[in-house]
Amino acid sequence: MKALRFHKAHDLRLEDVPRPGKPVGDQVVLKITNCGICGTDLHEYVAGPIILPVTPHPETGASIPIILGHEFSATVTEVGPAVSTVKPGDRVAILPHLMKAGDYYARRNLGQFSAATGLVGLTWHWGGMGEYAMVPEQNVVKLPDTVSDEQGAVVEPSAVAVNAIDNAGVVAGSKVLITGAGPIGALAALAARAAGASSIFVYEPNAGRRARLAEFDGLSLYGGSADELINAIEADTDSGVGVDASIECAGHPLALDLCIKATKRTGTIAQVGLFVDKPQVDMFKVCEKGLRLVGCWGNDITLGPRLVAMIASGKFPVERIITGRVSLDDAVAKGFDTLTTPGNDHLKILINVAG
């Protein structure tokens, strides 16, 4: 089968590799349909290996070269004898955290925080940028006919966004600020709207990305003066107190500072974006305002059925973040290289693995 494998930074190779063998136990064999290119994949492409294991991973045994791809949809082709929730022919999406049985965090459905966890498409033998993959049953979520393969490929980043919205306590009537309108920020905006937020402010300096989000309904978009945004938030909130919650998706110190300024006293900031360098945080202001600063990491694989139901309802149109489609043959030149070009305004490029 064809698979796109990471060897070293700027060295992704489309290679012919063996297909998965016969599944045993809870294993599920998948024929991949669509796979998204994630920011994590881009970081590995530019500066890796970072997460990708150079020596065998202590839990999975996988090491580079590794098939990338942890955001994908697929069709089940074969299942192990212990599998009960899916069968050959079922269409599925993937949530990639491989939870170790009996682990402290896995027992609490928080396997993404376990030091023992593996990740499909990063520290596992298989990924979505190959024609076939094998994963444990717990990592697949069945898709109904009302959810497309392309929507299914966006389930994983959607889980990251919904996890952030949950951590921030966004409910009907909430006023929300989102900093950074990349794919996760865009999905967070859609998730906030699905949760019933009454006002959604988005700050994004990239004019092209702002233009893309201008096609979404119910967003107030800003990208210039931070003071202009703060003034708008004060005018929109009771007594000018600020937003109830901020979702920081940029991973930039200035964006976090903006969230601290814009969030009301006793409000919540969900930190989703990852910083390249250690930021200086105005902890005096965090304390003085009684803010809750919550770190967000990955997603809970038990979110799958809820996410699929949200997408199927039409209230969470995740497909709107898809801004490009490429073949597996063109994934590097038209996918990775495009997304790592400074100033590009793409949100999510999908690889059409099935052709």
C-alpha positions as CSV (number, residue, x, y, z in Angstrom):
1,M,0.0,0.0,0.0
2,K,1.0,3.7,-0.4
3,A,1.9,5.6,2.7
4,L,3.4,9.0,3.5
5,R,6.2,8.4,6.1
6,F,8.3,10.8,8.1
7,H,12.0,10.1,8.0
8,K,13.4,13.5,9.1
9,A,12.6,17.2,8.9
10,H,11.6,18.1,5.4
11,D,11.8,14.5,4.4
12,L,8.4,12.9,3.9
13,R,8.4,10.0,1.5
14,L,5.5,8.4,-0.3
15,E,6.5,4.7,0.0
16,D,5.2,1.3,-0.7
17,V,4.8,-0.5,2.7
18,P,3.0,-3.7,3.8
19,R,-0.7,-3.5,4.7
20,P,-1.8,-4.3,8.2
21,G,-2.0,-8.0,9.0
22,K,-5.0,-9.9,10.3
23,P,-6.5,-8.2,13.4
24,V,-6.6,-9.9,16.8
25,G,-8.4,-9.0,20.0
26,D,-9.8,-5.5,19.8
27,Q,-8.0,-4.5,16.6
28,V,-9.8,-2.8,13.7
29,V,-8.4,-2.7,10.2
30,L,-9.4,0.5,8.3
31,K,-9.3,1.7,4.6
32,I,-8.6,5.4,4.9
33,T,-10.9,7.8,3.1
34,N,-9.7,11.4,4.1
35,C,-7.0,12.6,6.4
36,G,-6.4,16.2,7.6
37,I,-3.0,17.8,7.9
38,C,-2.6,19.0,11.4
39,G,-0.4,21.7,12.9
40,T,1.4,19.0,14.8
41,D,2.2,17.3,11.5
42,L,3.6,20.6,10.2
43,H,5.8,21.1,13.3
44,E,7.2,17.7,12.7
45,Y,7.8,18.4,9.0
46,V,9.6,21.6,9.7
47,A,11.5,20.8,12.9
48,G,11.0,17.1,13.7
49,P,11.3,14.7,15.1
50,I,9.7,16.3,18.2
51,I,7.0,13.9,19.3
52,L,7.8,11.2,16.7
53,P,10.0,8.6,18.5
54,V,13.5,8.1,17.2
55,T,13.8,4.9,19.3
56,P,11.0,2.4,19.9
57,H,8.1,4.1,21.9
58,P,8.0,2.5,25.4
59,E,4.3,1.5,25.0
60,T,3.8,1.0,21.2
61,G,7.2,0.0,20.0
62,A,6.9,2.4,17.0
63,S,9.8,4.5,15.8
64,I,10.5,6.6,12.7
65,P,10.0,6.2,9.8
66,I,6.3,6.6,10.8
67,I,3.1,7.0,8.8
68,L,1.7,10.4,9.7
69,G,-1.9,11.4,10.1
70,H,-4.1,11.4,13.2
71,E,-7.2,13.3,11.8
72,F,-9.0,10.8,9.5
73,S,-12.1,9.0,8.4
74,A,-12.1,5.5,7.1
75,T,-14.2,2.4,6.3
76,V,-13.8,-0.8,8.5
77,T,-12.5,-3.7,6.4
78,E,-11.9,-6.3,9.1
79,V,-12.2,-6.6,12.9
80,G,-10.7,-8.8,15.7
81,P,-12.8,-11.3,17.5
82,A,-13.2,-9.0,20.6
83,V,-14.7,-6.1,18.6
84,S,-18.4,-5.4,19.2
85,T,-19.1,-1.8,18.3
86,V,-18.2,-1.8,14.6
87,K,-18.2,-4.2,11.7
88,P,-16.8,-4.4,8.2
89,G,-18.4,-1.8,6.0
90,D,-19.0,0.7,8.8
91,R,-17.7,4.2,8.3
92,V,-15.7,5.7,11.2
93,A,-13.7,8.6,12.5
94,I,-10.7,8.4,14.7
95,L,-9.8,9.9,18.1
96,P,-6.1,9.1,18.3
97,H,-5.1,8.8,22.0
98,L,-4.1,5.2,22.7
99,M,-5.1,4.7,26.4
100,K,-3.2,2.1,28.3
101,A,-5.5,-0.3,30.2
102,G,-5.4,0.2,34.0
103,D,-3.6,3.5,33.8
104,Y,-4.6,6.1,36.4
105,Y,-5.7,8.7,33.8
106,A,-7.2,6.1,31.4
107,R,-9.5,4.8,34.1
108,R,-10.9,8.3,34.3
109,N,-11.2,8.8,30.5
110,L,-8.3,11.2,30.6
111,G,-5.8,9.1,28.8
112,Q,-4.4,12.2,26.9
113,F,-2.7,13.1,30.2
114,S,-1.0,9.8,30.7
115,A,2.7,9.5,30.3
116,A,2.1,6.1,28.9
117,T,-0.2,7.2,26.1
118,G,0.5,6.7,22.4
119,L,-0.9,8.5,19.5
120,V,-2.2,7.1,16.2
121,G,-0.2,8.8,13.4
122,L,2.6,10.0,15.7
123,T,3.8,7.3,18.0
124,W,1.9,4.3,16.5
125,H,2.7,2.0,13.6
126,W,-0.1,3.3,11.5
127,G,-1.5,6.7,10.5
128,G,-4.1,8.2,8.3
129,M,-1.7,9.2,5.5
130,G,-1.5,5.6,4.3
131,E,-4.1,3.6,2.4
132,Y,-4.8,1.3,5.4
133,A,-4.3,1.4,9.2
134,M,-5.0,-0.7,12.2
135,V,-6.2,0.8,15.5
136,P,-7.8,-0.4,18.8
137,E,-11.6,-0.4,18.8
138,Q,-11.7,2.3,21.5
139,N,-10.2,4.8,19.0
140,V,-12.9,4.6,16.4
141,V,-16.3,6.3,16.5
142,K,-19.0,5.1,14.0
143,L,-20.4,7.7,11.6
144,P,-24.0,7.8,10.6
145,D,-25.1,8.3,7.0
146,T,-25.8,12.0,7.9
147,V,-22.1,12.7,8.5
148,S,-19.8,12.7,5.5
149,D,-16.4,11.3,5.2
150,E,-14.9,14.8,5.0
151,Q,-16.8,15.8,8.2
152,G,-15.5,12.6,9.8
153,A,-11.9,13.6,9.0
154,V,-12.4,16.8,11.1
155,V,-13.8,15.0,14.2
156,E,-10.4,14.9,15.9
157,P,-9.6,18.7,15.7
158,S,-13.3,19.3,16.5
159,A,-12.8,17.3,19.7
160,V,-9.9,19.6,20.7
161,A,-12.1,22.7,20.1
162,V,-15.1,21.3,22.1
163,N,-12.8,20.2,24.9
164,A,-11.7,23.8,25.1
165,I,-15.2,25.2,25.1
166,D,-16.1,22.7,27.8
167,N,-13.1,23.7,29.9
168,A,-14.0,27.4,29.5
169,G,-17.5,26.8,30.8
170,V,-19.2,28.2,27.7
171,V,-23.0,27.8,27.8
172,A,-26.0,29.4,26.3
173,G,-25.8,33.2,26.7
174,S,-22.0,33.3,27.2
175,K,-19.9,36.0,25.8
176,V,-16.7,34.6,24.3
177,L,-13.4,35.8,22.9
178,I,-11.3,33.5,20.7
179,T,-7.7,34.5,19.8
180,G,-6.2,32.9,16.8
181,A,-8.4,31.8,13.8
182,G,-6.5,28.8,12.6
183,P,-8.4,25.5,12.3
184,I,-8.8,25.1,16.1
185,G,-9.8,28.7,16.6
186,A,-12.3,28.5,13.8
187,L,-13.7,25.2,15.2
188,A,-13.9,26.8,18.6
189,A,-15.9,29.6,17.2
190,L,-18.3,27.1,15.6
191,A,-18.5,25.1,18.9
192,A,-19.2,28.3,20.9
193,R,-22.0,29.1,18.6
194,A,-23.3,25.5,18.9
195,A,-23.2,25.9,22.7
196,G,-25.4,29.0,22.4
197,A,-22.9,31.8,23.1
198,S,-24.6,35.1,22.6
199,S,-21.5,37.1,21.5
200,I,-18.4,35.6,19.8
201,F,-15.4,37.9,19.3
202,V,-12.5,36.6,17.2
203,Y,-9.1,38.2,17.1
204,E,-6.9,37.2,14.1
205,P,-4.1,39.4,12.5
206,N,-4.1,37.4,9.2
207,A,-6.5,39.2,6.9
208,G,-7.0,36.2,4.7
209,R,-8.2,34.1,7.6
210,R,-10.4,36.8,8.9
211,A,-12.0,36.9,5.4
212,R,-12.6,33.2,5.6
213,L,-14.3,33.5,9.0
214,A,-16.4,36.4,7.7
215,E,-18.3,33.7,5.9
216,F,-19.3,32.2,9.2
217,D,-22.5,33.5,10.9
218,G,-22.6,35.5,14.1
219,L,-18.9,36.4,14.6
220,S,-17.4,39.7,15.4
221,L,-13.9,39.8,13.7
222,Y,-11.0,42.0,14.7
223,G,-7.3,42.0,13.6
224,G,-5.9,45.5,14.2
225,S,-5.8,47.5,17.4
226,A,-6.3,45.5,20.5
227,D,-7.9,48.6,22.0
228,E,-10.6,48.5,19.3
229,L,-11.5,45.0,20.4
230,I,-11.5,45.8,24.1
231,N,-13.8,48.8,23.5
232,A,-16.2,46.6,21.5
233,I,-16.2,44.0,24.2
234,E,-16.9,46.6,26.9
235,A,-19.7,48.0,24.9
236,D,-21.3,44.6,24.4
237,T,-21.1,43.4,28.0
238,D,-23.1,44.3,31.1
239,S,-21.3,47.3,32.8
240,G,-18.4,46.7,30.5
241,V,-17.1,43.8,32.6
242,G,-15.6,41.8,29.7
243,V,-16.3,38.4,28.2
244,D,-17.2,35.4,30.3
245,A,-14.6,33.2,28.7
246,S,-11.6,33.4,26.4
247,I,-10.3,30.6,24.2
248,E,-6.6,31.3,23.4
249,C,-5.7,29.4,20.3
250,A,-2.7,31.4,19.0
251,G,0.0,30.3,21.4
252,H,1.4,33.8,21.5
253,P,2.2,36.0,24.6
254,L,0.3,39.0,23.2
255,A,-2.8,36.9,22.6
256,L,-2.7,35.6,26.2
257,D,-2.3,39.2,27.4
258,L,-5.3,40.2,25.4
259,C,-7.4,37.4,26.9
260,I,-6.3,38.5,30.4
261,K,-7.5,42.0,29.7
262,A,-10.7,41.1,27.9
263,T,-12.0,38.5,30.4
264,K,-14.2,39.6,33.2
265,R,-13.3,39.1,36.8
266,T,-13.9,35.5,37.9
267,G,-14.0,34.5,34.2
268,T,-12.1,31.7,32.5
269,I,-9.3,31.5,30.0
270,A,-8.8,28.2,28.2
271,Q,-5.2,28.0,26.9
272,V,-5.2,25.8,23.8
273,G,-2.4,27.2,21.6
274,L,1.1,25.9,22.4
275,F,3.9,28.4,23.0
276,V,7.2,28.0,21.2
277,D,9.0,29.8,24.1
278,K,8.0,30.1,27.7
279,P,5.8,33.1,28.0
280,Q,5.8,35.8,30.6
281,V,2.3,35.8,32.2
282,D,0.9,38.7,34.2
283,M,0.0,36.5,37.1
284,F,-0.7,39.5,39.3
285,K,-3.5,40.4,37.0
286,V,-4.7,36.8,36.8
287,C,-4.9,36.7,40.6
288,E,-6.3,40.3,41.0
289,K,-9.1,39.5,38.6
290,G,-9.7,36.0,40.0
291,L,-9.3,34.4,36.6
292,R,-9.3,30.7,36.0
293,L,-6.5,29.9,33.6
294,V,-7.1,26.3,32.3
295,G,-4.6,24.4,30.2
296,C,-6.1,22.3,27.4
297,W,-4.3,19.2,26.0
298,G,-5.7,17.0,23.2
299,N,-9.1,15.5,23.8
300,D,-11.1,12.9,25.6
301,I,-11.8,9.9,23.3
302,T,-15.2,9.5,25.0
303,L,-16.3,12.8,23.2
304,G,-16.7,10.9,20.0
305,P,-20.5,10.0,20.1
306,R,-21.4,13.5,21.3
307,L,-19.3,15.2,18.5
308,V,-20.8,13.0,15.8
309,A,-24.3,13.8,17.1
310,M,-23.5,17.6,17.1
311,I,-22.2,17.4,13.5
312,A,-25.2,15.2,12.4
313,S,-27.6,17.8,13.8
314,G,-26.3,20.5,11.6
315,K,-25.5,22.8,14.5
316,F,-21.8,22.2,14.3
317,P,-20.8,22.6,10.6
318,V,-17.2,21.5,10.9
319,E,-16.8,21.1,7.2
320,R,-16.6,24.9,6.8
321,I,-13.0,24.9,8.0
322,I,-11.9,22.7,5.0
323,T,-10.2,25.1,2.6
324,G,-8.2,22.7,0.3
325,R,-8.1,19.1,-0.9
326,V,-5.1,17.3,-2.3
327,S,-4.3,13.7,-3.4
328,L,-1.9,11.5,-1.4
329,D,0.6,11.9,-4.3
330,D,0.5,15.7,-4.0
331,A,0.3,15.8,-0.2
332,V,3.8,17.2,0.3
333,A,4.0,19.7,-2.5
334,K,0.4,21.0,-2.4
335,G,-0.4,20.2,1.3
336,F,2.6,20.5,3.6
337,D,4.6,23.0,1.6
338,T,1.5,25.2,1.1
339,L,0.6,25.2,4.8
340,T,4.2,26.0,5.8
341,T,4.3,29.0,3.5
342,P,4.3,32.2,5.6
343,G,1.1,34.2,5.3
344,N,-1.0,31.4,3.8
345,D,-4.7,31.7,4.8
346,H,-5.7,28.1,4.7
347,L,-7.5,26.5,7.7
348,K,-7.6,22.8,6.9
349,I,-6.3,20.9,3.9
350,L,-7.6,17.3,3.5
351,I,-5.7,14.6,1.8
352,N,-8.1,12.4,-0.3
353,V,-6.4,9.2,0.5
354,A,-9.0,7.0,-1.2
355,G,-8.5,8.8,-4.5
